[in-house]
Amino acid sequence: MTRPVYVHDLDALTVQAETIRAALPRQVELLYAVKANPDPGVLRTLAPVVDGFEAASRGELCRLAEVLPGRAPAAYAGPGKTDADLAAALAADVHRIHVESPAELRRLGALATASGRSAQVLLRVNLPVDAPGASLVMGGGPSPFGMDPADAVECARRPPAGIDVRGIHAHLASGLDAPLAATVAAAVVRWAVAEVGADEVDVGGGMAVDYADPAARFDWVDYGRALAGVLDRHPGVRLRIEPGRSVTAYCGAYLTEVIDVKRSYGEWFVVVAGGTHHLRTPAAKGHSQPFTVHRRRGPDGPHTDGPHTDGGPVTVVGQLCTPKDVLSRSATAGPIGVGDVLAFAMAGAYAWNISHRDFLLHEPPLFRTGDPEELADEWAALPSGS
């Protein structure tokens, strides 16, 4: 049995990133949120297109230094930064450190002063902005993320020694369509300019990715037009966004082979090599990962003599000893047989890097670059298990 493989389509990733960049006003800085997918090939591919990278841990700082030496991260974010984290950000010459609380700001100021540096910061603010329809809300109420508006105003007006407050950061929700993302961005900029006189505003990411409809894409052109309107109303503001999932999700796939098919109380189960310990996304988000079936075939065409489903609804599961190891449920996949190759699309973000990879200590997946569907076809043409 061949191990599952992740395939990154770096040509498609370049097109996706360039399309996003072209849709945005020139004054809007495009950062890539490394947490979505820190694969070295992904980072190298994006480097010529994006304006910078947003790191959220010392590990991501190290990854960027290894893959893109000499290019300082544009932003360092995340709650719970230790003194060692803050010191690492200062040592890496991060352009902007996103500060989550007044206490964190004081600790950063002390470290900056002791090192003879001035920390360039954006204050992360938890603003009461409505985001109806968002899949994940991180602001607008009690939250571990960011500081209350009144605290942010006080920090901006009276920063400690060693701190240069450059503006505001607010990432309030994820799963936003273009109109809602634009509305949230406009509200953040309006508050930042009015309350602290900010001339730099980072409105985060959170652009929607619809796993139930892979053809539906975030409308970057409409979003870009809306941001242009925001800049027209606030001339001189330096505006920044930090998408992650919406940049890379469509450019990666998880390919694996069917080990077994069986009926249980009248329902079909398809058991594949690997599982959610490799591809955590469907378990984390509670969705079915979209996939295509590449029938095992030989010189005379697809094999039909082995065990296969009847073409009805199936549940695709992995090799873990838990009923939560479900990759997808489908009523339209058609017949699936032992030895077939399944290509799970939209696996380019929050996939391998968030998976519980050590559960049961299975082997990790392999990694390749290329066109996932072409590689799945090539795999399906090989003898099963090769």
C-alpha positions, -999 to +999 in steps of 0.1 A: +000+000+000+015+033-011+015+060+016-009+089+012+006+120-005+000+157-003+003+175-036+009+212-039+001+228-072+026+257-071+017+269-105-020+273-095-008+289-062+011+315-082-020+323-103-042+325-072-018+349-054-013+371-085-051+373-090-056+384-054-027+410-057-041+424-089-076+428-074-064+449-045-056+486-046-019+493-049-020+510-014-032+478+003-004+455+016-010+418+011+005+396+038+003+358+039-007+342+072+019+315+075-003+295+099-025+284+070+003+264+054+040+268+063+053+244+036+086+257+023+075+254-013+044+274-006+064+301+011+090+304-017+062+305-043+044+333-025+075+354-017+077+373-050+040+381-050+030+391-014+042+421+004+052+401+034+044+373+059+026+372+092+041+348+117+023+337+149+050+317+167+087+314+172+085+283+151+071+302+122+098+329+126+124+302+123+107+286+093+107+320+075+143+326+084+153+291+070+132+293+038+136+331+031+169+342+047+173+379+049+136+387+046+122+399+079+086+390+087+062+418+082+041+410+113+043+388+144+010+380+161-008+357+184-019+356+221+002+343+250+036+356+237+063+348+262+093+371+268+113+347+247+088+351+219+089+388+221+127+388+222+128+366+191+105+390+173+128+419+182+159+399+171+143+390+138+136+427+131+099+420+126+083+451+110+053+451+132+046+432+164+009+428+171+003+434+209-026+416+225-028+433+260-015+462+281+006+438+301+022+423+270+029+459+258+048+466+290+068+435+288+077+442+252+087+478+261+110+466+289+127+441+265+131+466+238+146+492+261+170+466+275+181+457+240+185+493+229+157+488+203+124+505+196+095+480+191+072+489+162+038+477+172+002+475+162-023+473+190-048+444+185-083+457+194-114+436+201-140+459+186-177+455+189-183+450+152-212+427+141-202+399+116-235+380+109-229+349+090-192+345+100-181+309+106-158+319+135-161+350+156-131+362+177-142+398+186-172+418+197-174+402+231-154+386+259-124+371+241-087+361+247-078+379+215-069+416+216-077+443+241-108+463+248-112+495+229-107+517+260-074+499+269-062+503+233-068+540+233-050+544+266-020+523+253-019+544+221-019+577+241+006+566+268+028+538+255+057+527+277+093+534+270+107+514+241+074+512+222+065+530+190+027+525+184+022+526+147-014+517+144-042+492+150-048+455+142-082+439+144-089+404+132-125+399+143-140+370+124-134+343+098-156+329+070-166+363+057-179+369+022-166+399+003-194+424+013-192+415+049-154+415+050-154+450+034-180+462+060-159+449+089-127+465+074-144+499+069-156+498+106-121+490+119-105+517+099-131+542+109-126+535+146-088+534+143-087+568+126-113+585+148-102+571+182-064+569+180-055+588+148-040+557+133-023+559+099-017+522+098-045+496+101-043+459+097-078+443+092-066+407+093-079+379+071-109+356+075-120+355+038-145+327+033-137+293+017-167+271+009-158+234+012-193+224+002-190+244-031-153+244-043-163+265-073-175+293-051-147+318-045-143+349-024-149+379-047-115+396-045-124+421-072-155+433-053-135+434-021-107+454-037-132+480-050-146+483-015-112+488+001-105+514-025-135+532-012-123+529+023-090+545+013-108+573-005-126+582+027-094+579+048-065+592+026-031+586+040-040+554+058-017+524+052-041+494+049-030+458+054-047+424+050-035+389+061-054+361+042-042+326+047-068+298+040-082+317+010-048+319-006-036+283-004-067+261+002-074+255-035-038+247-044-033+215-024-048+180-024-045+149-003-043+117-024-048+082-009-058+047-018-089+027-009-080-003+014-115-017+020-152-012+013-179-027+034-215-024+044-226-019+080-263-020+088-271-011+052-246+018+049-214+018+028-181+026+043-149+033+023-117+028+043-086+046+030-050+047+040-043+077+062-072+097+077-078+127+098-044+123+115-031+135+081-060+157+070-076+172+101-096+199+082-130+181+079-130+170+116-119+205+127-145+223+106-173+197+107-176+194+069-171+167+042-139+172+023-146+173-015-130+145-034-128+128-068-125+091-075-098+078-098-107+041-106-079+016-104-073+005-140-051-017-161-044-019-198-080-029-205-096-001-185-110+003-149-110-027-127-145-038-118-139-073-105-129-064-069-150-052-039-168-020-047-197+001-035-230+001-054-227+038-063-249+050-035-241+072-005-207+064+012-188+075+043-151+077+037-130+069+068-094+065+077-073+040+098-078+055+132-095+038+162-122+064+166-156+070+149-145+107+144-120+096+117-143+107+089-130+125+059-162+128+039-197+117+033-210+117-002-241+107-021-227+114-055-193+098-057-204+068-077-189+033-074-157+031-053-136+000-052-106-014-034-074+001-050-091+032-063-074+065-056-093+093-039-081+129-044-093+152-017-093+187-030-090+220-010-063+206+012-038+234+009-046+251+042-050+240+078-045+204+068-013+185+076+000+213+098-030+211+122-034+174+122-029+151+153-001+133+134+012+112+163-020+095+172-014+057+166+021+066+152+012+059+116+037+070+089+034+106+078+022+113+042+046+120+014+048+154-003+050+163-040+044+192-063+024+191-095-012+188-107-031+166-082-056+152-106-029+141-131-009+125-103-040+107-090-045+093-126-009+082-127-012+065-094-045+047-104-027+033-134-001+016-113-006-019-098-024-016-065+000-011-036+029+000-057 
